[in-house]
Amino acid sequence: MLRSLAIFLSSVALVAWVPPALAEISSGVRQQSHDIRGLQQPATMILDHWGIPHLYTANRRDAFFMQGYNAARDRLWQIDLWRKRGLGLLAKDFGPAYVEQDRAARLFLYRGDMDKEWQSYGPNAKDYADAFIAGVNAYVQETRDGTQPLPEEFKLAGSRPDLWHVDDIVRIRSHGLTRNVELEVQRAQIACAAGLDAGRLQAKLEPEWTAKLPDGLDPCSIPRDVLKDYTLATDPVKFGAGKKAAQAYDPDVLLAQAQAKVDTIGSNNWVVSGRRTATSRPILANDPHRDHSVPSLRYIVHLIAPGMNVIGAGEPALPGISIGHNGRIAFGLTIFGMDQEDLYVEALNPGNPDQVRFGGNWEPVRILREKVEVRGGAPQDIEMRFTRHGPVLATDTKRNLAFTLRSVWFEPGTSAYFGSSDYMTAKNWPQFQAAMKRWGAPSENQVYADTKGNIGWQPGGMAPRRLSYDGLLPVPGDGRYEWQGFMRLDELPSVFNPKAGYFATANQMNLPPGYPIEQRRIGFDSWANPARWDRIVEVLEDKKKFSLADAMDLQNDDTSMLGRRLIALLKPLRSDDLQITNGLQLLRDWNASDDRDSAAAALFEVWISKHIGPALVNATVPQAARSLIPKPSVGAMFDLLEKPDASLGADPAKTRDTLLLQSIGAAVADVSKLLGEDTSQWRWGRLHHAQFDHALLPLADPSTQAQMRVGPLELGGASNVPHAASYRSSDFRLTSGASFRMVLDVGNWDASRAINTPGQSGNPFSPHYRDLAPLWANGRYVPLLYSRSAVENAASEIVTYKPAR
């Protein structure tokens, strides 16, 4: 079965591999030998037909060395840009247009005690990172020496890869995810424009909570562009746009997207006990959702050394893996809605702008001055300011105010995902939980399974302890609103071998009933709508003997629980307008599935993404605040539609029904313009599509652009279905979702399946740059092979590495 599948997926013949000393390797498998300076003992890479490297080494240090070397082999442009963006070194390679982005990135670097930083990740983290960086640098040096070709991306950009320092890995923070400063700023602007109550549709607060203005905060004092540096530091690098990144910044667009990110940047994961599976073994599934890109955010790798055998996905610039298994335990993550940042409003001394008030005293502002090297020009001097709370993002000299960000990023141990270096080698639940005590950021739901049949759930992350406020709005920085340390792991909920026989998360609010939220204010506005989770649980409850095939189907399930809720609202409605009547009938007959061949799905998604939200905002939000809520929270919006209240006027239900009819009519007209008047020709996939464009595309000639672009590919799915595929409403192009999916048969590891998109390689001229995209778009997977015999049987290339003398 495995052999036939591999033959189908690749034109390269499959053969069993044995060492050259024992038998001649078939010419169907490409073989090479290469000497590497810095490798301690001989190692072997077997590249399978899907571009997944299996790295066999004689010791653990060499495993991470080879991981770094291979990451550079396959993704050098990506990881080099990751480092330069994170450290604020873009202008050195790309010119003066990037100076402001460099300055912004440097504001968010970790600048604390490096010994404490490394110790925070566990006893092996520094050794792993040292080895990984040595491997990266070995490959970079080979490109400098000419023994490896310089990747084409560097030639196109006119740049060269840099050598790394081990501290680079953990000092960079701005590639991670924290939350909720954008929503804090948006909420303050709404409060300034029309009062806090006007923000009802901005976000659904969970657990149930009422936001209040902190004493001493003037919400109108928050500058419109206060998050400019934050955005520049966290945005991807753009090339050939014709504008400086700083000039292209639009604060209104940023804030308009803030709530949408809650429902679109997330993940699904679940774990099922063997007593509920067809094999009597646990199944663990995970499909993390992030912004789509080429190369993919994640990279699948297999690391094998004495005492260590781990496989799964991680971020290519980091050692180890964060999602996968080690032969004993399996693990997978999703975002847990923890609030890990706050905006502080600090009073500047009118007589000395280099001081801020804290308590009854004036404290000095820490001022750092650095030089930014600039390609084609003289170095530019930059100044960065910091208070006890963090970097100064903006100042208002007329009001004598400074605006600073406090984030867990500035605490030891919060380099994004690097905490996985500790848990990926755990052997059981107690060891896994011990490692999770050291997990800093981003905050995650971790699901767990092991070969003894245990399953569990453990959220982790550095959770600020807020006692005097709730984190929903900016706060004065005078000392009244300080973090009182951080919560312990045992203050977060967890589950081990649940009675239900399964556990699932999809970024929904999953604090258990009775959780003491008043004392442990984890977060209120960063939980996703539960529609994905509702559907996952519905399927898990229905399947008494869950299988791997069921898990793959569920990751690609298009069922819209929001669609079901809409249909229930539409059933009693009638209209004299033929266009509205046709739209009503199409949706009433719909099976509530966002599959790509569905006409009703096209209408529903156009309606929910472009029409009903603005209609509801215009009907219920005061004029002064409407522009601040262009796209309301899905949860708050559906709650109001299902339980209309006085905000909709004297007859709330009638007003609601009128809004539904009018907005559906507008959506029908919209789809008719896009797909034609004949509804039999409507298909969601004609609108909803994936296209992956390399960031350097604007710099390439037309033939190279074609090589760097993948797609378009028709897609089903949407933001709030298990098959998460969020899109921009302007053209319905995919923006975020699951680039990587994994389904693990715990204990029978070779039966496990995974997919990455558009491919494993970052090289546009590699066959593995785009080969997985068609499979991914059609909900298909490739084997995630673990045993040596299975890996050898799927080999497409074998490279023997020897230490250079």
C-alpha positions in Angstrom: 0.0 0.0 0.0 2.8 2.4 1.0 4.8 1.6 -2.1 1.9 2.0 -4.5 0.9 5.4 -2.9 4.5 6.6 -3.2 4.7 5.6 -6.9 1.4 7.4 -7.5 2.7 10.6 -5.9 6.1 10.7 -7.5 7.7 9.8 -10.8 10.8 8.5 -9.0 10.9 4.7 -8.6 10.9 3.4 -5.1 13.6 1.0 -3.9 14.7 -0.4 -0.6 18.0 1.2 0.5 20.9 -0.6 1.9 24.4 0.8 2.7 26.7 1.0 -0.4 29.1 -1.5 1.2 26.4 -4.2 1.1 24.6 -3.6 -2.2 24.6 -1.3 -5.1 22.0 1.4 -4.7 19.5 1.5 -7.5 19.9 4.3 -10.0 16.3 5.3 -9.3 17.6 6.8 -6.0 19.9 9.8 -6.3 22.9 9.4 -4.1 25.6 11.9 -3.1 28.4 12.3 -0.6 29.4 15.5 1.0 32.0 16.6 3.5 30.9 19.2 6.1 33.2 21.2 8.3 31.9 21.1 11.9 30.1 17.7 11.7 31.6 15.4 14.4 30.7 12.0 13.0 29.3 10.6 9.7 25.6 11.2 9.1 23.0 10.3 6.5 20.1 12.3 5.1 17.3 10.3 3.4 15.0 12.6 1.5 11.7 11.0 0.9 9.4 11.5 -2.2 7.6 14.4 -0.5 10.7 16.4 0.4 10.8 15.4 4.1 14.4 15.0 5.3 15.1 12.1 7.7 18.5 12.9 9.4 20.4 10.0 10.9 23.3 11.0 13.1 25.6 9.3 15.6 25.0 11.8 18.4 22.4 14.3 19.5 24.7 17.3 18.8 25.1 16.3 15.2 21.3 15.8 14.9 20.7 19.5 15.6 23.8 20.5 13.5 22.3 18.6 10.6 18.9 20.2 11.2 20.5 23.6 10.9 22.5 22.6 7.9 19.5 21.2 6.2 17.3 24.2 7.0 19.9 26.3 5.2 20.0 23.8 2.3 16.3 24.0 1.8 15.2 27.4 3.2 18.3 29.7 3.4 16.6 32.8 2.0 13.6 32.4 4.3 15.7 31.9 7.5 18.2 34.5 6.6 15.3 37.0 6.1 13.7 35.9 9.3 16.9 36.7 11.2 17.5 40.1 9.4 13.9 41.2 9.9 13.9 40.1 13.6 17.2 41.8 14.5 16.6 44.9 12.5 19.2 44.4 9.8 17.1 44.9 6.6 18.5 48.3 5.5 22.0 46.8 5.4 20.9 44.5 2.6 18.0 46.3 1.0 18.5 50.1 1.4 17.2 53.1 3.2 13.5 52.3 2.8 13.9 49.7 5.6 15.5 51.9 8.2 12.3 52.6 10.1 11.3 48.9 10.0 14.8 48.1 11.5 14.3 50.6 14.3 10.9 49.2 15.1 12.2 45.6 15.2 15.0 46.5 17.5 12.5 48.0 20.0 11.2 44.4 20.6 14.5 42.5 21.0 15.1 40.7 24.2 17.8 42.8 26.0 17.8 41.1 29.4 20.2 38.7 31.1 21.2 36.0 28.6 22.1 33.4 31.2 18.5 33.6 32.6 17.2 33.6 29.1 18.9 30.3 28.1 18.1 28.7 31.5 14.4 29.4 31.0 14.0 26.9 28.2 15.4 23.9 30.0 18.8 22.1 30.4 19.4 21.3 26.8 18.2 24.4 24.9 21.5 26.2 24.6 23.3 23.1 23.4 20.7 22.4 20.8 20.8 26.0 19.6 24.6 26.0 19.5 24.6 22.9 17.3 21.8 24.2 15.1 23.6 27.5 14.5 26.8 25.8 13.7 25.0 23.8 11.0 23.4 26.9 9.5 26.7 28.7 9.5 28.4 25.7 7.9 26.1 25.9 4.9 26.3 29.7 4.8 30.1 29.4 4.7 29.9 26.9 1.9 27.9 29.4 -0.2 30.6 32.0 0.6 33.4 29.6 -0.4 31.6 28.6 -3.6 31.2 24.9 -2.7 27.5 25.4 -2.6 25.6 27.6 -5.0 24.2 30.9 -3.7 20.4 30.5 -3.8 18.7 32.4 -6.6 16.7 34.6 -4.2 19.9 36.3 -3.0 20.9 37.0 -6.6 17.5 38.5 -7.3 17.6 40.7 -4.2 21.3 41.5 -4.6 22.1 40.4 -1.1 24.2 37.7 0.7 23.4 35.4 3.6 24.9 36.3 7.0 26.5 34.1 9.6 24.5 33.7 12.8 25.2 34.1 16.5 23.5 31.6 18.8 21.8 34.4 20.7 20.0 35.5 17.6 17.5 32.6 17.9 16.1 33.7 21.2 16.7 37.5 21.2 14.2 37.9 18.3 10.6 38.2 19.7 8.6 40.0 17.0 8.0 36.9 15.0 5.7 35.5 17.7 2.1 36.0 18.6 0.9 37.7 21.7 -2.4 39.6 22.3 -4.4 42.0 22.8 -2.9 45.4 22.4 -4.6 46.2 19.0 -8.0 45.5 20.6 -7.1 47.7 23.6 -6.4 50.6 21.3 -9.5 50.0 19.2 -11.6 49.8 22.3 -10.2 53.1 23.6 -10.9 54.8 20.3 -14.5 53.6 20.4 -14.8 54.8 24.0 -13.5 58.2 23.0 -15.9 58.5 20.0 -19.1 57.2 21.6 -18.5 55.5 24.9 -17.6 52.0 25.9 -21.1 50.6 25.3 -20.7 51.5 21.6 -18.1 48.7 21.3 -20.5 45.8 21.9 -20.0 44.5 18.4 -16.2 45.0 18.5 -15.6 41.8 20.4 -17.5 39.2 22.5 -16.1 39.2 26.0 -15.7 35.7 27.4 -16.1 34.6 30.2 -18.9 37.1 30.6 -17.4 40.4 31.6 -18.1 44.1 31.5 -15.2 46.4 30.4 -14.7 49.6 32.4 -12.5 52.6 31.8 -9.5 52.4 34.1 -9.3 55.3 36.6 -7.1 58.0 35.3 -7.3 57.0 31.6 -8.5 59.5 29.0 -9.3 57.2 26.0 -9.1 60.2 23.7 -5.4 60.6 24.6 -4.4 57.5 22.6 -2.8 58.5 19.3 -4.4 57.2 16.2 -1.1 55.7 15.0 0.2 54.6 18.4 0.9 51.1 17.1 2.9 52.1 14.1 6.2 50.7 15.4 4.4 47.6 16.7 3.0 47.0 13.2 6.3 47.6 11.4 8.1 45.2 13.7 5.6 42.4 13.3 4.7 42.7 9.6 6.3 40.6 6.9 9.0 42.2 4.7 7.6 43.7 1.5 9.7 44.2 -1.7 9.1 46.4 -4.7 6.0 48.1 -3.3 7.2 51.5 -4.3 6.8 52.9 -0.8 8.6 52.7 2.4 6.9 50.2 4.8 6.4 53.1 7.2 4.7 55.2 4.6 2.4 52.3 3.7 1.2 51.9 7.3 -2.5 52.7 7.7 -3.7 52.5 11.4 -7.3 52.3 10.4 -6.6 49.1 8.3 -4.6 47.6 11.2 -7.4 48.1 13.7 -10.1 47.1 11.3 -8.3 43.7 11.0 -7.7 43.3 14.7 -10.8 41.4 15.6 -10.8 39.4 12.4 -7.4 38.0 13.4 -9.0 36.4 16.5 -11.1 34.2 14.3 -8.6 33.6 11.5 -5.2 33.1 13.2 -5.7 30.0 15.3 -5.7 26.2 14.9 -7.6 23.0 15.5 -6.3 20.1 17.5 -7.9 17.1 19.2 -6.9 13.8 20.8 -9.0 10.7 21.0 -8.6 7.8 23.4 -8.0 4.3 22.1 -11.3 3.2 23.6 -13.0 5.4 21.0 -10.8 4.6 17.9 -11.0 1.8 15.3 -7.5 0.7 16.2 -7.7 0.9 20.0 -4.8 3.3 19.9 -5.0 7.1 20.5 -5.2 9.5 17.6 -3.8 13.0 17.8 -4.6 15.6 15.1 -3.4 19.1 14.6 -3.7 21.7 11.9 -2.2 25.1 13.0 -3.6 28.2 11.2 -1.4 31.1 10.4 -0.8 33.4 7.5 -0.2 31.5 4.3 3.1 32.2 2.5 5.7 30.6 0.2 7.8 29.1 1.6 5.5 27.8 4.2 5.8 29.0 7.8 6.5 25.4 8.9 8.9 22.7 7.9 8.7 18.9 8.5 11.8 17.2 9.6 12.9 13.9 11.3 15.8 13.9 13.7 17.4 10.6 14.7 20.2 10.1 17.2 21.0 7.7 20.0 18.3 8.4 22.7 16.3 10.7 20.4 13.9 10.1 17.5 11.5 13.0 16.8 9.5 13.9 13.8 7.1 16.7 13.0 6.9 20.3 12.1 8.6 23.4 13.5 9.6 26.8 12.3 12.6 26.4 10.0 14.8 28.9 11.8 14.5 27.1 15.1 16.0 23.9 16.4 13.7 21.0 17.2 10.0 20.5 16.4 6.9 21.9 18.1 4.2 19.6 16.6 4.8 15.9 16.2 5.9 12.9 18.2 9.0 11.2 19.6 8.0 7.5 19.4 6.6 7.6 22.9 4.5 10.8 23.2 2.7 12.9 20.6 1.9 16.6 20.9 0.1 19.4 19.0 -0.8 23.0 19.7 -3.4 25.7 19.1 -3.6 29.3 20.3 -5.0 29.7 23.9 -6.6 33.1 24.3 -4.3 34.5 27.0 -3.7 38.3 27.2 0.1 38.8 27.3 0.5 42.5 26.6 -0.7 46.0 27.8 -0.4 49.5 26.5 0.7 52.0 29.2 0.1 55.7 29.2 2.9 57.4 31.0 3.2 61.0 32.2 6.3 62.8 31.0 8.0 65.4 33.2 7.1 68.8 31.6 10.5 70.1 32.7 12.4 67.0 31.5 11.0 64.8 28.7 13.6 62.1 29.6 11.6 61.3 32.8 8.3 59.5 33.4 6.2 59.5 36.6 5.9 56.2 38.5 4.3 56.4 41.9 5.3 59.8 43.4 8.6 60.0 41.7 10.2 60.8 38.3 12.1 57.9 36.8 14.6 58.3 34.0 13.8 57.0 30.5 16.4 54.6 29.2 17.7 55.9 25.9 19.6 53.6 23.5 21.3 55.0 20.4 22.4 52.6 17.7 23.5 52.8 14.1 21.7 51.2 11.2 23.9 50.1 8.3 22.3 51.2 5.0 23.0 49.7 1.6 24.1 52.4 -0.8 24.3 55.1 1.9 25.8 56.2 5.1 24.8 54.6 8.4 21.9 56.2 10.1 21.6 57.0 13.8 18.5 55.8 15.5 17.2 56.4 19.0 15.1 54.0 21.1 13.4 54.8 24.4 12.3 52.5 27.2 10.6 52.8 30.5 10.2 50.1 33.2 7.2 48.9 31.2 8.9 48.5 27.8 9.6 50.4 24.6 8.1 53.8 24.0 5.9 53.4 20.9 4.8 57.1 20.6 4.9 60.4 22.5 2.6 63.3 22.7 4.7 66.4 23.6 1.6 68.6 23.9 0.0 66.4 26.5 3.4 65.3 28.0 2.5 61.6 27.5 4.5 58.6 26.4 2.9 55.3 25.3 4.8 52.1 26.1 4.1 48.5 25.5 4.5 45.9 28.2 4.8 42.4 26.8 5.9 39.0 28.0 8.4 39.3 25.1 10.7 41.2 27.4 10.7 38.4 30.1 13.2 35.6 30.0 12.0 32.4 28.2 9.5 33.9 25.7 11.1 33.3 22.4 8.2 32.0 20.3 8.0 28.2 20.2 11.5 27.6 21.4 10.0 26.0 24.6 9.4 23.0 22.5 13.1 22.1 22.8 12.2 20.9 26.3 9.0 19.0 25.8 9.8 17.3 22.4 11.9 14.7 24.2 9.6 14.1 27.2 8.7 10.5 27.8 5.4 10.7 29.7 2.8 13.1 31.0 4.6 14.3 34.1 7.7 15.1 32.1 5.6 16.9 29.5 3.9 19.0 32.1 7.2 19.8 33.7 8.4 21.1 30.4 5.2 23.1 29.9 6.0 25.0 33.1 8.8 26.6 31.1 6.6 27.5 28.1 6.5 31.2 27.7 5.0 32.3 24.3 2.9 32.2 22.4 0.2 30.9 24.8 -1.0 27.5 23.6 -3.4 24.7 24.1 -1.2 21.5 24.0 -2.9 18.2 23.4 -1.0 15.1 24.3 -1.1 11.3 23.7 1.3 8.5 24.5 1.8 4.8 23.6 0.4 3.7 27.0 -3.0 5.0 25.9 -3.1 8.2 27.9 -4.4 11.5 26.5 -4.4 15.0 27.9 -4.7 18.8 27.5 -2.4 21.4 29.0 -2.5 25.1 28.2 0.7 26.9 28.7 2.1 30.4 28.5 3.3 33.3 30.6 0.1 34.7 32.0 0.4 38.1 33.7 -1.3 38.3 37.1 -3.6 41.4 36.9 -5.4 42.2 40.1 -6.5 45.8 39.8 -7.6 45.8 36.1 -8.6 43.4 33.3 -6.3 44.2 30.4 -9.1 45.3 28.1 -8.0 49.0 27.8 -4.7 50.9 28.0 -3.8 51.9 31.5 -1.9 54.7 33.3 1.7 53.8 33.9 1.8 55.5 37.4 2.1 52.3 39.4 -1.6 51.5 40.0 -1.9 48.9 37.1 1.1 46.6 37.4 1.5 42.9 36.8 1.9 41.0 40.0 4.1 38.3 38.6 2.8 35.5 36.5 0.4 32.6 37.1 1.8 29.1 37.8 1.0 26.3 35.4 -1.2 24.6 38.1 -3.4 27.8 38.1 -4.3 27.0 34.5 -6.8 24.3 33.8 -5.8 20.9 32.4 -7.3 17.5 31.7 -5.8 14.0 31.8 -7.7 11.0 30.4 -11.1 12.8 30.2 -14.2 10.7 30.7 -15.5 11.7 27.3 -12.6 9.8 25.7 -11.5 12.8 23.7 -10.5 16.5 24.0 -10.5 19.2 21.3 -9.6 22.8 21.1 -10.1 25.4 18.3 -9.2 28.6 20.0 -12.6 28.8 21.6 -13.1 30.0 25.2 -12.3 26.8 27.0 -11.9 27.8 30.6 -14.1 25.3 32.5 -17.3 26.3 34.3 -16.5 27.8 37.7 -13.0 28.8 36.8 -12.0 31.8 39.1 -11.7 34.4 36.4 -12.0 37.2 38.9 -8.8 36.2 40.5 -7.1 34.8 37.4 -7.8 37.2 34.6 -6.3 35.2 31.8 -8.1 37.1 29.0 -11.5 38.1 27.7 -11.4 39.2 24.1 -9.0 36.9 22.3 -11.1 33.7 22.1 -12.3 32.6 18.6 -15.9 32.0 17.8 -16.6 28.3 18.8 -18.1 27.3 15.5 -15.1 25.2 14.5 -15.0 23.5 17.9 -18.7 22.9 17.9 -18.4 21.0 14.6 -15.3 19.0 15.7 -17.1 17.9 18.9 -20.2 17.0 17.0 -18.2 14.6 14.8 -16.2 13.2 17.7 -19.4 12.5 19.6 -21.0 10.9 16.6 -18.1 8.6 15.8 -18.0 5.8 18.2 -14.9 4.3 16.6 -12.9 7.1 15.2 -10.3 6.4 12.5 -7.4 8.1 10.8 -9.5 8.6 7.7 -12.1 10.3 9.9 -9.5 12.6 11.3 -8.3 13.6 7.9 -11.9 14.2 6.8 -12.6 16.3 9.8 -9.6 18.5 9.2 -11.1 19.2 5.8 -14.7 19.4 7.0 -16.6 22.3 5.4 -19.6 22.2 7.6 -20.6 25.7 8.8 -22.3 25.8 12.2 -22.8 29.5 11.6 -24.6 28.6 8.4 -26.9 26.4 10.3 -27.7 29.2 12.6 -28.4 31.5 9.7 -30.7 29.0 8.0 -32.8 28.8 11.2 -33.2 32.6 11.2 -34.2 32.6 7.5 -36.8 29.9 7.5 -39.8 32.1 8.5 -38.8 35.1 6.3 -40.6 36.1 3.1 -40.1 38.9 0.5 -41.8 40.3 -2.5 -38.5 41.0 -4.1 -37.6 38.2 -6.6 -33.9 38.5 -6.0 -34.2 38.3 -2.3 -36.7 35.4 -2.6 -34.2 33.5 -4.8 -31.4 34.1 -2.3 -33.6 32.9 0.6 -34.5 29.7 -1.2 -30.9 29.0 -2.1 -29.9 29.3 1.5 -32.9 27.4 2.9 -32.0 24.4 0.6 -28.3 24.6 1.6 -26.7 21.8 3.5 -24.6 24.4 5.4 -21.4 23.1 3.9 -18.8 25.5 2.4 -17.6 23.1 -0.2 -16.1 24.6 -3.3 -18.9 23.3 -5.7 -21.7 24.9 -3.6 -23.6 27.9 -5.0 -25.2 28.6 -1.6 -21.8 28.6 0.0 -20.7 31.4 -2.3 -23.8 33.4 -1.4 -23.4 32.8 2.4 -19.7 33.7 2.4 -20.2 36.9 0.4 -23.1 37.7 2.7 -21.3 37.1 6.0 -18.0 38.7 4.9 -19.3 41.8 3.2 -22.9 42.6 4.0 -24.6 41.6 7.2 -21.8 42.9 9.5 -21.8 46.5 8.1 -25.6 46.5 8.1 -25.8 45.6 11.7 -23.1 48.1 12.7 -25.0 50.9 10.9 -28.2 49.9 12.6 -26.9 49.7 16.2 -23.6 51.6 16.6 -23.6 55.4 17.0 -22.5 57.3 13.9 -19.2 58.5 15.5 -18.0 55.0 16.2 -19.1 53.1 13.1 -15.9 53.5 11.1 -14.1 52.0 14.0 -16.0 48.7 13.7 -16.0 48.0 10.0 -16.2 44.2 10.6 -17.9 43.2 13.9 -17.0 40.1 15.9 -18.7 37.1 14.5 -19.8 35.9 18.0 -21.2 39.2 19.0 -23.0 39.6 15.7 -24.7 36.2 15.8 -25.7 36.7 19.4 -27.5 39.9 18.5 -29.1 38.4 15.4 -30.5 35.5 17.5 -31.5 37.6 20.5 -32.3 41.0 19.1 -32.7 43.7 21.7 -33.4 47.4 22.2 -30.3 48.4 20.3 -32.3 47.5 17.2 -35.2 49.8 18.1 -38.8 49.5 19.3 -39.4 46.3 17.4 -36.0 44.5 17.5 -37.1 41.3 15.8 -38.7 43.2 12.9 -35.7 45.3 12.4 -33.4 42.3 12.5 -35.5 40.5 9.8 -35.4 43.6 7.6 -31.7 43.7 7.9 -31.4 40.0 7.1 -33.5 40.4 4.0 -31.9 43.6 2.7 -28.4 42.3 3.3 -29.1 39.0 1.6 -30.5 40.9 -1.4 -27.3 42.9 -1.6 -25.3 39.7 -1.4 -27.2 38.2 -4.2 -26.6 41.2 -6.4 -22.9 41.1 -5.4 -22.5 37.4 -6.4 -24.4 38.0 -9.6 -21.9 40.6 -10.6 -19.0 38.2 -9.8 -20.4 34.9 -11.1 -23.3 35.9 -13.4 -27.1 35.8 -13.1 -27.4 32.1 -13.5 -27.2 30.6 -10.0 -26.7 27.1 -11.5 -23.2 28.4 -12.5 -22.3 29.7 -9.0 -19.6 27.8 -7.2 -17.8 28.9 -4.1 -14.5 27.7 -5.5 -14.8 30.1 -8.5 -14.4 32.9 -5.9 -12.4 31.3 -3.1 -8.9 30.5 -4.2 -5.3 30.0 -3.0 -2.4 31.6 -4.7 1.1 31.6 -3.2 3.4 34.5 -4.3 7.0 34.6 -3.2 7.8 37.9 -1.5 10.5 38.7 -4.1 8.0 38.3 -7.0 7.9 42.1 -7.7 11.7 42.0 -8.4 11.6 39.1 -10.8 11.2 39.0 -14.6 8.0 37.4 -16.0 9.4 33.9 -16.5 10.9 33.9 -13.0 7.7 35.2 -11.5 5.8 32.2 -13.0 8.3 29.9 -11.3 7.9 31.7 -8.0 4.1 31.6 -8.0 2.0 28.6 -7.0 -1.7 28.5 -8.0 -4.4 29.7 -8.2 -6.1 26.6 -6.7 -9.9 26.5 -6.1 -10.8 25.9 -2.4 -13.7 25.1 -0.2 -13.7 26.0 3.5 -13.8 29.4 5.2 -12.8 31.1 8.5 -15.2 29.4 10.8 -15.3 25.8 9.6 -12.8 23.1 10.6 -11.4 23.4 7.1 -10.1 26.8 8.0 -9.3 28.9 5.0 -9.7 32.6 5.7 -9.8 35.0 2.8 -9.7 38.7 2.0 -13.2 39.9 1.1 -11.9 42.1 -1.8 -11.1 39.1 -4.0 -11.7 36.0 -1.8 -8.0 35.0 -2.0 -6.8 32.8 0.8 -4.9 34.7 3.5 -4.6 32.2 6.4 -5.4 28.7 7.5 -3.7 25.3 7.8 -0.5 25.2 5.7 0.5 22.1 7.8 -1.8 19.3 8.9 -0.9 16.2 10.8 -2.8 13.1 11.9 -0.9 10.6 14.2 -1.7 7.0 14.8 -0.1 6.8 18.3 2.0 3.7 18.5 1.7 2.7 14.8 3.7 5.7 13.7 4.2 4.8 10.1 0.4 4.9 9.5 0.5 8.6 10.4 -0.1 11.2 7.7 0.8 14.9 7.2 0.8 17.6 4.5 2.6 20.9 4.1 1.9 23.5 1.5 2.9 24.5 -1.1 6.0 22.3 -0.6 8.8 21.6 1.7 11.5 23.6 -0.2 11.9 27.3 -0.3 13.8 27.1 -3.6 11.5 28.1 -6.5 13.5 25.8 -8.8 13.1 22.7 -6.6 10.5 20.1 -7.4 9.5 20.3 -3.7 8.6 24.0 -3.9 5.1 23.3 -5.2 4.6 19.6 -5.3 2.3 19.3 -2.2 0.0 22.1 -3.1 -2.5 20.1 -5.3 -2.7 17.4 -2.6 -3.3 19.9 0.1 -6.0 21.7 -1.9 -7.8 18.4 -2.3 -7.6 17.4 1.3 -5.0 14.7 0.7 -2.0 13.7 2.8 1.4 12.0 2.5 2.9 9.4 4.9 4.8 10.8 7.9 7.2 7.9 7.9 9.1 7.0 11.1 10.7 3.5 10.9 14.0 3.2 9.1 12.7 0.5 6.8 9.7 2.6 5.7 11.9 5.7 5.2 14.3 3.7 3.1 11.5 2.3 1.1 10.3 5.8 0.2 13.8 7.3 -0.5 14.2 9.7 -3.5 17.7 10.9 -2.5 20.3 9.8 0.0 23.2 12.0 1.0 26.1 10.7 3.1 27.8 13.4 5.1 31.3 13.1 6.5 33.3 15.4 8.8 35.6 17.6 6.7 39.2 17.2 7.7 
